Amino acid sequence: MTLPTASTLTTALLDQMSDVAFIKDHKHRYLYGNNALALLLGKPLTDIIGFDDSALFPPEFSQKFWVMDDRVLETGEQVTFEESVITATGERIQMLTKKMRLEIGGRHYLLGITRDVTEFNKTVHLNHMSKLSSGLAHELLTPLTVMDFNIQKTKGLLEKNSFDRTAAENFLSKMQLVQKRLTDTVQAVQAFATQARVQTLEKKDLTELCEEVRELVAPRLKIRAVDMLDFAVPPAAVFSLGTQISQVLVNLIHNSADAVATLKERWVRLEFSRSAVSIEIRIIDSGHGIPPEIASKLMEPFFSTKTGGEGTGLGLSLAARIVADHHGELFYDAAAPHTTFVLRLPLAA
C-alpha cells in the first residue's frame, strides 16, 4: 500500500478548510490557493495560480496588497488586518487576514490566511449594544463642543458690537459644518452597528481635510492646554466616505490630548510622508508610549482605559473599521520614541 506524502496530506487538509489560504512569490503571483480562495473570487484555481493581484482585483486593491506584501517579504513583519469584501456572489462580508513570510529553500514567500468574521463581528456587536448609547454620546460631544465654542465666541463679538456680516457668515459656515458632522457621526455609528455603508465616496484634498480637523480639535486642545505643533501637508488627495477620515484624525488627536493632559510637556503634531501609491500620517504626542498589555488591546471593540463618563473606546474601534473600509491601515508604532499612531491611506488618483 502506498502512503500519501506529507505535501499531499497538507494540500488535502488546506482544501477542506473554510478559511482562505494562499502563497505568493515576490512578484505577487499566486503559487498556491485552496478551494476557499477559488470560492471567494468566483474563479477556478486555473485562473488564479500563476497570476498576480492586478488580474484578480481592481487597481486600488492590488496596489494596496503589493505595498503590504512587499513590506512583509522585506522585513518579516506579520500583518493582520480586517476589511469589507464583496464576494463573487455579491454578498458583503468582513474578512480578517494575516500575512507572514515563509522561507523555503533560501527564498522568501508570502503566506496568507483569511477568515470570514462576519458572524463573529455581529455577535460582538450584539454583546456590546448596551454600551452603544454612551459611546454615541461621546462621539457627539466633539461637534457639540465646537458649537458651544463658536457660540461663546459670537456672544463676545455681540457684546463688543463687533458682529458684522463677515462674522455672521463665518458663524453660519461653522454651524453648517457642525450640523454635517453630527449627521455623519450618527450615520457612522449606525454603519458600525449594521455593517452597512451609508455614505458616498468623495475625493478629499488633504490640506483642506487637515484644516477642518485643526478647527474641530481646537476646543479640546484648549481645554486640555495642549499645543498643536505646526505641520506641513504635502499636496495629495484621498477618498473618504463623507467626513469619516477627518473623524478618524479627530478621534486620534483627542485621544492624544487626553493622554498628555497631566504631563508637564503637552503637545500633539502630525507628520506626513508620501509614496507613489499612499500617504502616511503619523499622529504623535508628547507621551512616551503605551504599555504593551494595553497596546495589544487598543483596536478591540469598545476597549478603553477611560471611565464610562469619558467614553467607551468607540472612537478607536470606529477608526479601525473606517480605515479598513477605505483600504488603509491604522496601527500603533511601539518603536517610536513618543506615542505614535500611523494612518496609511491609498492616494486618490
Number of C-alpha atoms within 10 A of each C-alpha: 3 4 7 8 9 9 9 11 12 10 14 13 11 18 17 11 12 15 19 22 21 20 21 24 19 15 13 20 18 19 16 17 22 21 20 21 22 18 16 15 16 13 14 12 18 10 12 20 17 14 16 18 20 16 12 14 13 10 12 15 15 17 18 18 17 17 13 15 26 15 15 21 21 11 10 16 14 15 15 14 18 22 20 20 15 13 13 13 10 8 8 14 15 20 18 16 19 15 22 19 23 18 11 8 6 7 10 17 21 23 21 20 16 20 16 18 16 16 11 11 15 14 11 14 19 12 10 13 12 10 16 19 12 17 22 19 15 18 23 18 14 22 21 16 17 20 21 12 14 18 14 11 12 18 13 13 14 12 9 9 9 12 15 10 9 8 13 12 11 13 18 12 12 17 18 13 17 20 15 14 22 18 12 20 21 15 17 26 18 16 17 18 17 11 19 13 14 13 15 9 14 13 14 19 14 19 15 12 16 19 12 15 19 17 12 24 21 18 19 18 22 12 11 17 16 23 17 19 10 10 11 10 16 13 9 15 20 20 22 21 20 21 20 21 23 22 23 23 22 22 21 21 25 20 15 25 27 18 17 21 18 12 11 8 13 21 20 22 17 21 15 16 12 16 10 8 14 20 22 19 19 22 21 24 28 23 20 14 18 17 9 10 8 12 14 11 12 20 22 13 20 22 17 20 12 11 9 13 10 14 21 25 24 25 25 22 19 22 22 24 23 25 21 18 18 20 19 23 23 23 16 19 17 16 9 12 13 16 22 26 21 19 23 21 25 23 20 17 10
